[in-house]
Amino acid sequence: MLESLDQLEAAAMQDLGGVAESAGLEAWRIAYLGAKGKLRAAMAGLKDVPRDQKPAAGARLNAVKSALETAFATRRAAIGTGEAAAGPRVDLTEPGLMESAGPGRRHILSRVREELVEVFARMGFGVAQGPELEDDEHNFVRLNIPAGHPAREPSENYYVRAAGGRDQGTGVQPLMLRSQTSTVQVRTMETRKPPIRVIAPGRVYRPDTVDATHHFMFHQIEGLAVDRGLSMADLSTTLFQFARAYFGDEARVRLRPSYFPFTEPSAEFDLWIALRPGDAPRWMELGGCGMVDPAVLTACGIDPEQWSGFAFGFGIDRLAMGKYRIPDIRLLLENDLRFLGAV
């Protein structure tokens, strides 16, 4: 038994000395130290050793096991060090090399948002904010969007809590990522007394197919004015003045009749612009607008016989595309430093 253990140790050490990579080292471990390896087989033979020789054989077996495990650990460390040394050594605590990096600046969407807030501030509009996780009451009900309306379909919204609880009499409202910043105008009218004049910039979410002009997460700016005697003339004047202040005195805009559940009458607001230098200009839809529906005013606790209001909503992403000649909305969210450094 003692002689066979000496031979086992010698053979194992010789084989281990020839191992030069991690795969071979693992094969050696399985062959000698594994559950079905040669050392385990030698341990099984201990039962056949005469009783008076078992203490010596057991001690030698433990010594061989310890020697092989120590040799294996030493060889594994050596092979690991050798593999690391074969490639370039990098000190991850060192600061990165920024030879070609220029000075940082705010993202184009953040800059456009600030520009819009500044333009409307000159017209007397303050800034209002609301939650991005909204309930059914503010996203639909108080905006005069009835049950069964196509805008409520799961295919048109990101629901966090399933729709239908209210209809089933549970009293639990659906929750969703807001599909429009119009929710902020509702919350504003609930908590403030007229006159009101605010804008609400923020992110909105719709499960749209991503292409050059659509994204599932984009940015809107909502405008709301509530006062005595407001009319479509006040709305159109506000929009025309905004377009000229933001895009220049030569900006061409138009209003097209449209329909929204929360405004009556309603219109689409378009801008005549070329998105690429050298391209022919075309009409680009910026958003919707209209006079606040009396049902919405009533739902928010405002008497439509005493007060009237107008509202508008634009895509901030599309405004950025129009002003800075950006041909693809995906560029705004891809974090390509070549693009971000050029706008």
Secondary structure as a PSIPRED ss2 file (coil, helix, strand):
# PSIPRED VFORMAT (PSIPRED V4.0)

   1 M C   1.000  0.000  0.000
   2 L H   0.000  1.000  0.000
   3 E H   0.000  1.000  0.000
   4 S H   0.000  1.000  0.000
   5 L H   0.000  1.000  0.000
   6 D H   0.000  1.000  0.000
   7 Q H   0.000  1.000  0.000
   8 L H   0.000  1.000  0.000
   9 E H   0.000  1.000  0.000
  10 A H   0.000  1.000  0.000
  11 A H   0.000  1.000  0.000
  12 A H   0.000  1.000  0.000
  13 M H   0.000  1.000  0.000
  14 Q H   0.000  1.000  0.000
  15 D H   0.000  1.000  0.000
  16 L H   0.000  1.000  0.000
  17 G H   0.000  1.000  0.000
  18 G C   1.000  0.000  0.000
  19 V C   1.000  0.000  0.000
  20 A C   1.000  0.000  0.000
  21 E C   1.000  0.000  0.000
  22 S H   0.000  1.000  0.000
  23 A H   0.000  1.000  0.000
  24 G H   0.000  1.000  0.000
  25 L H   0.000  1.000  0.000
  26 E H   0.000  1.000  0.000
  27 A H   0.000  1.000  0.000
  28 W H   0.000  1.000  0.000
  29 R H   0.000  1.000  0.000
  30 I H   0.000  1.000  0.000
  31 A H   0.000  1.000  0.000
  32 Y H   0.000  1.000  0.000
  33 L H   0.000  1.000  0.000
  34 G C   1.000  0.000  0.000
  35 A C   1.000  0.000  0.000
  36 K C   1.000  0.000  0.000
  37 G C   1.000  0.000  0.000
  38 K H   0.000  1.000  0.000
  39 L H   0.000  1.000  0.000
  40 R H   0.000  1.000  0.000
  41 A H   0.000  1.000  0.000
  42 A H   0.000  1.000  0.000
  43 M H   0.000  1.000  0.000
  44 A H   0.000  1.000  0.000
  45 G H   0.000  1.000  0.000
  46 L H   0.000  1.000  0.000
  47 K H   0.000  1.000  0.000
  48 D H   0.000  1.000  0.000
  49 V C   1.000  0.000  0.000
  50 P C   1.000  0.000  0.000
  51 R H   0.000  1.000  0.000
  52 D H   0.000  1.000  0.000
  53 Q H   0.000  1.000  0.000
  54 K H   0.000  1.000  0.000
  55 P H   0.000  1.000  0.000
  56 A H   0.000  1.000  0.000
  57 A H   0.000  1.000  0.000
  58 G H   0.000  1.000  0.000
  59 A H   0.000  1.000  0.000
  60 R H   0.000  1.000  0.000
  61 L H   0.000  1.000  0.000
  62 N H   0.000  1.000  0.000
  63 A H   0.000  1.000  0.000
  64 V H   0.000  1.000  0.000
  65 K H   0.000  1.000  0.000
  66 S H   0.000  1.000  0.000
  67 A H   0.000  1.000  0.000
  68 L H   0.000  1.000  0.000
  69 E H   0.000  1.000  0.000
  70 T H   0.000  1.000  0.000
  71 A H   0.000  1.000  0.000
  72 F H   0.000  1.000  0.000
  73 A H   0.000  1.000  0.000
  74 T H   0.000  1.000  0.000
  75 R H   0.000  1.000  0.000
  76 R H   0.000  1.000  0.000
  77 A H   0.000  1.000  0.000
  78 A H   0.000  1.000  0.000
  79 I H   0.000  1.000  0.000
  80 G H   0.000  1.000  0.000
  81 T H   0.000  1.000  0.000
  82 G H   0.000  1.000  0.000
  83 E H   0.000  1.000  0.000
  84 A H   0.000  1.000  0.000
  85 A H   0.000  1.000  0.000
  86 A H   0.000  1.000  0.000
  87 G C   1.000  0.000  0.000
  88 P C   1.000  0.000  0.000
  89 R C   1.000  0.000  0.000
  90 V C   1.000  0.000  0.000
  91 D C   1.000  0.000  0.000
  92 L C   1.000  0.000  0.000
  93 T C   1.000  0.000  0.000
  94 E C   1.000  0.000  0.000
  95 P C   1.000  0.000  0.000
  96 G C   1.000  0.000  0.000
  97 L C   1.000  0.000  0.000
  98 M C   1.000  0.000  0.000
  99 E C   1.000  0.000  0.000
 100 S C   1.000  0.000  0.000
 101 A C   1.000  0.000  0.000
 102 G C   1.000  0.000  0.000
 103 P C   1.000  0.000  0.000
 104 G C   1.000  0.000  0.000
 105 R C   1.000  0.000  0.000
 106 R C   1.000  0.000  0.000
 107 H C   1.000  0.000  0.000
 108 I H   0.000  1.000  0.000
 109 L H   0.000  1.000  0.000
 110 S H   0.000  1.000  0.000
 111 R H   0.000  1.000  0.000
 112 V H   0.000  1.000  0.000
 113 R H   0.000  1.000  0.000
 114 E H   0.000  1.000  0.000
 115 E H   0.000  1.000  0.000
 116 L H   0.000  1.000  0.000
 117 V H   0.000  1.000  0.000
 118 E H   0.000  1.000  0.000
 119 V H   0.000  1.000  0.000
 120 F H   0.000  1.000  0.000
 121 A H   0.000  1.000  0.000
 122 R C   1.000  0.000  0.000
 123 M C   1.000  0.000  0.000
 124 G C   1.000  0.000  0.000
 125 F C   1.000  0.000  0.000
 126 G E   0.000  0.000  1.000
 127 V E   0.000  0.000  1.000
 128 A C   1.000  0.000  0.000
 129 Q C   1.000  0.000  0.000
 130 G C   1.000  0.000  0.000
 131 P C   1.000  0.000  0.000
 132 E C   1.000  0.000  0.000
 133 L E   0.000  0.000  1.000
 134 E E   0.000  0.000  1.000
 135 D E   0.000  0.000  1.000
 136 D H   0.000  1.000  0.000
 137 E H   0.000  1.000  0.000
 138 H H   0.000  1.000  0.000
 139 N H   0.000  1.000  0.000
 140 F C   1.000  0.000  0.000
 141 V H   0.000  1.000  0.000
 142 R H   0.000  1.000  0.000
 143 L H   0.000  1.000  0.000
 144 N C   1.000  0.000  0.000
 145 I C   1.000  0.000  0.000
 146 P C   1.000  0.000  0.000
 147 A C   1.000  0.000  0.000
 148 G C   1.000  0.000  0.000
 149 H C   1.000  0.000  0.000
 150 P H   0.000  1.000  0.000
 151 A H   0.000  1.000  0.000
 152 R H   0.000  1.000  0.000
 153 E C   1.000  0.000  0.000
 154 P H   0.000  1.000  0.000
 155 S H   0.000  1.000  0.000
 156 E H   0.000  1.000  0.000
 157 N C   1.000  0.000  0.000
 158 Y E   0.000  0.000  1.000
 159 Y E   0.000  0.000  1.000
 160 V E   0.000  0.000  1.000
 161 R E   0.000  0.000  1.000
 162 A C   1.000  0.000  0.000
 163 A C   1.000  0.000  0.000
 164 G C   1.000  0.000  0.000
 165 G C   1.000  0.000  0.000
 166 R C   1.000  0.000  0.000
 167 D C   1.000  0.000  0.000
 168 Q C   1.000  0.000  0.000
 169 G C   1.000  0.000  0.000
 170 T C   1.000  0.000  0.000
 171 G C   1.000  0.000  0.000
 172 V C   1.000  0.000  0.000
 173 Q C   1.000  0.000  0.000
 174 P C   1.000  0.000  0.000
 175 L E   0.000  0.000  1.000
 176 M E   0.000  0.000  1.000
 177 L E   0.000  0.000  1.000
 178 R C   1.000  0.000  0.000
 179 S C   1.000  0.000  0.000
 180 Q C   1.000  0.000  0.000
 181 T C   1.000  0.000  0.000
 182 S H   0.000  1.000  0.000
 183 T H   0.000  1.000  0.000
 184 V H   0.000  1.000  0.000
 185 Q H   0.000  1.000  0.000
 186 V H   0.000  1.000  0.000
 187 R H   0.000  1.000  0.000
 188 T H   0.000  1.000  0.000
 189 M H   0.000  1.000  0.000
 190 E H   0.000  1.000  0.000
 191 T H   0.000  1.000  0.000
 192 R C   1.000  0.000  0.000
 193 K C   1.000  0.000  0.000
 194 P C   1.000  0.000  0.000
 195 P C   1.000  0.000  0.000
 196 I E   0.000  0.000  1.000
 197 R E   0.000  0.000  1.000
 198 V E   0.000  0.000  1.000
 199 I E   0.000  0.000  1.000
 200 A E   0.000  0.000  1.000
 201 P E   0.000  0.000  1.000
 202 G E   0.000  0.000  1.000
 203 R E   0.000  0.000  1.000
 204 V E   0.000  0.000  1.000
 205 Y E   0.000  0.000  1.000
 206 R C   1.000  0.000  0.000
 207 P C   1.000  0.000  0.000
 208 D C   1.000  0.000  0.000
 209 T C   1.000  0.000  0.000
 210 V C   1.000  0.000  0.000
 211 D C   1.000  0.000  0.000
 212 A C   1.000  0.000  0.000
 213 T C   1.000  0.000  0.000
 214 H C   1.000  0.000  0.000
 215 H C   1.000  0.000  0.000
 216 F C   1.000  0.000  0.000
 217 M E   0.000  0.000  1.000
 218 F E   0.000  0.000  1.000
 219 H E   0.000  0.000  1.000
 220 Q E   0.000  0.000  1.000
 221 I E   0.000  0.000  1.000
 222 E E   0.000  0.000  1.000
 223 G E   0.000  0.000  1.000
 224 L E   0.000  0.000  1.000
 225 A E   0.000  0.000  1.000
 226 V E   0.000  0.000  1.000
 227 D E   0.000  0.000  1.000
 228 R C   1.000  0.000  0.000
 229 G C   1.000  0.000  0.000
 230 L C   1.000  0.000  0.000
 231 S C   1.000  0.000  0.000
 232 M H   0.000  1.000  0.000
 233 A H   0.000  1.000  0.000
 234 D H   0.000  1.000  0.000
 235 L H   0.000  1.000  0.000
 236 S H   0.000  1.000  0.000
 237 T H   0.000  1.000  0.000
 238 T H   0.000  1.000  0.000
 239 L H   0.000  1.000  0.000
 240 F H   0.000  1.000  0.000
 241 Q H   0.000  1.000  0.000
 242 F H   0.000  1.000  0.000
 243 A H   0.000  1.000  0.000
 244 R H   0.000  1.000  0.000
 245 A H   0.000  1.000  0.000
 246 Y H   0.000  1.000  0.000
 247 F H   0.000  1.000  0.000
 248 G C   1.000  0.000  0.000
 249 D C   1.000  0.000  0.000
 250 E C   1.000  0.000  0.000
 251 A C   1.000  0.000  0.000
 252 R E   0.000  0.000  1.000
 253 V E   0.000  0.000  1.000
 254 R E   0.000  0.000  1.000
 255 L E   0.000  0.000  1.000
 256 R E   0.000  0.000  1.000
 257 P E   0.000  0.000  1.000
 258 S E   0.000  0.000  1.000
 259 Y E   0.000  0.000  1.000
 260 F E   0.000  0.000  1.000
 261 P C   1.000  0.000  0.000
 262 F C   1.000  0.000  0.000
 263 T E   0.000  0.000  1.000
 264 E E   0.000  0.000  1.000
 265 P E   0.000  0.000  1.000
 266 S E   0.000  0.000  1.000
 267 A E   0.000  0.000  1.000
 268 E E   0.000  0.000  1.000
 269 F E   0.000  0.000  1.000
 270 D E   0.000  0.000  1.000
 271 L E   0.000  0.000  1.000
 272 W E   0.000  0.000  1.000
 273 I E   0.000  0.000  1.000
 274 A C   1.000  0.000  0.000
 275 L C   1.000  0.000  0.000
 276 R C   1.000  0.000  0.000
 277 P C   1.000  0.000  0.000
 278 G C   1.000  0.000  0.000
 279 D C   1.000  0.000  0.000
 280 A C   1.000  0.000  0.000
 281 P C   1.000  0.000  0.000
 282 R E   0.000  0.000  1.000
 283 W E   0.000  0.000  1.000
 284 M E   0.000  0.000  1.000
 285 E E   0.000  0.000  1.000
 286 L E   0.000  0.000  1.000
 287 G E   0.000  0.000  1.000
 288 G E   0.000  0.000  1.000
 289 C E   0.000  0.000  1.000
 290 G E   0.000  0.000  1.000
 291 M E   0.000  0.000  1.000
 292 V E   0.000  0.000  1.000
 293 D C   1.000  0.000  0.000
 294 P H   0.000  1.000  0.000
 295 A H   0.000  1.000  0.000
 296 V H   0.000  1.000  0.000
 297 L H   0.000  1.000  0.000
 298 T H   0.000  1.000  0.000
 299 A H   0.000  1.000  0.000
 300 C C   1.000  0.000  0.000
 301 G C   1.000  0.000  0.000
 302 I C   1.000  0.000  0.000
 303 D C   1.000  0.000  0.000
 304 P C   1.000  0.000  0.000
 305 E C   1.000  0.000  0.000
 306 Q C   1.000  0.000  0.000
 307 W C   1.000  0.000  0.000
 308 S E   0.000  0.000  1.000
 309 G E   0.000  0.000  1.000
 310 F E   0.000  0.000  1.000
 311 A E   0.000  0.000  1.000
 312 F E   0.000  0.000  1.000
 313 G E   0.000  0.000  1.000
 314 F E   0.000  0.000  1.000
 315 G E   0.000  0.000  1.000
 316 I H   0.000  1.000  0.000
 317 D H   0.000  1.000  0.000
 318 R H   0.000  1.000  0.000
 319 L H   0.000  1.000  0.000
 320 A H   0.000  1.000  0.000
 321 M H   0.000  1.000  0.000
 322 G H   0.000  1.000  0.000
 323 K H   0.000  1.000  0.000
 324 Y H   0.000  1.000  0.000
 325 R C   1.000  0.000  0.000
 326 I C   1.000  0.000  0.000
 327 P C   1.000  0.000  0.000
 328 D C   1.000  0.000  0.000
 329 I H   0.000  1.000  0.000
 330 R H   0.000  1.000  0.000
 331 L H   0.000  1.000  0.000
 332 L H   0.000  1.000  0.000
 333 L C   1.000  0.000  0.000
 334 E C   1.000  0.000  0.000
 335 N C   1.000  0.000  0.000
 336 D C   1.000  0.000  0.000
 337 L H   0.000  1.000  0.000
 338 R H   0.000  1.000  0.000
 339 F H   0.000  1.000  0.000
 340 L H   0.000  1.000  0.000
 341 G C   1.000  0.000  0.000
 342 A C   1.000  0.000  0.000
 343 V C   1.000  0.000  0.000
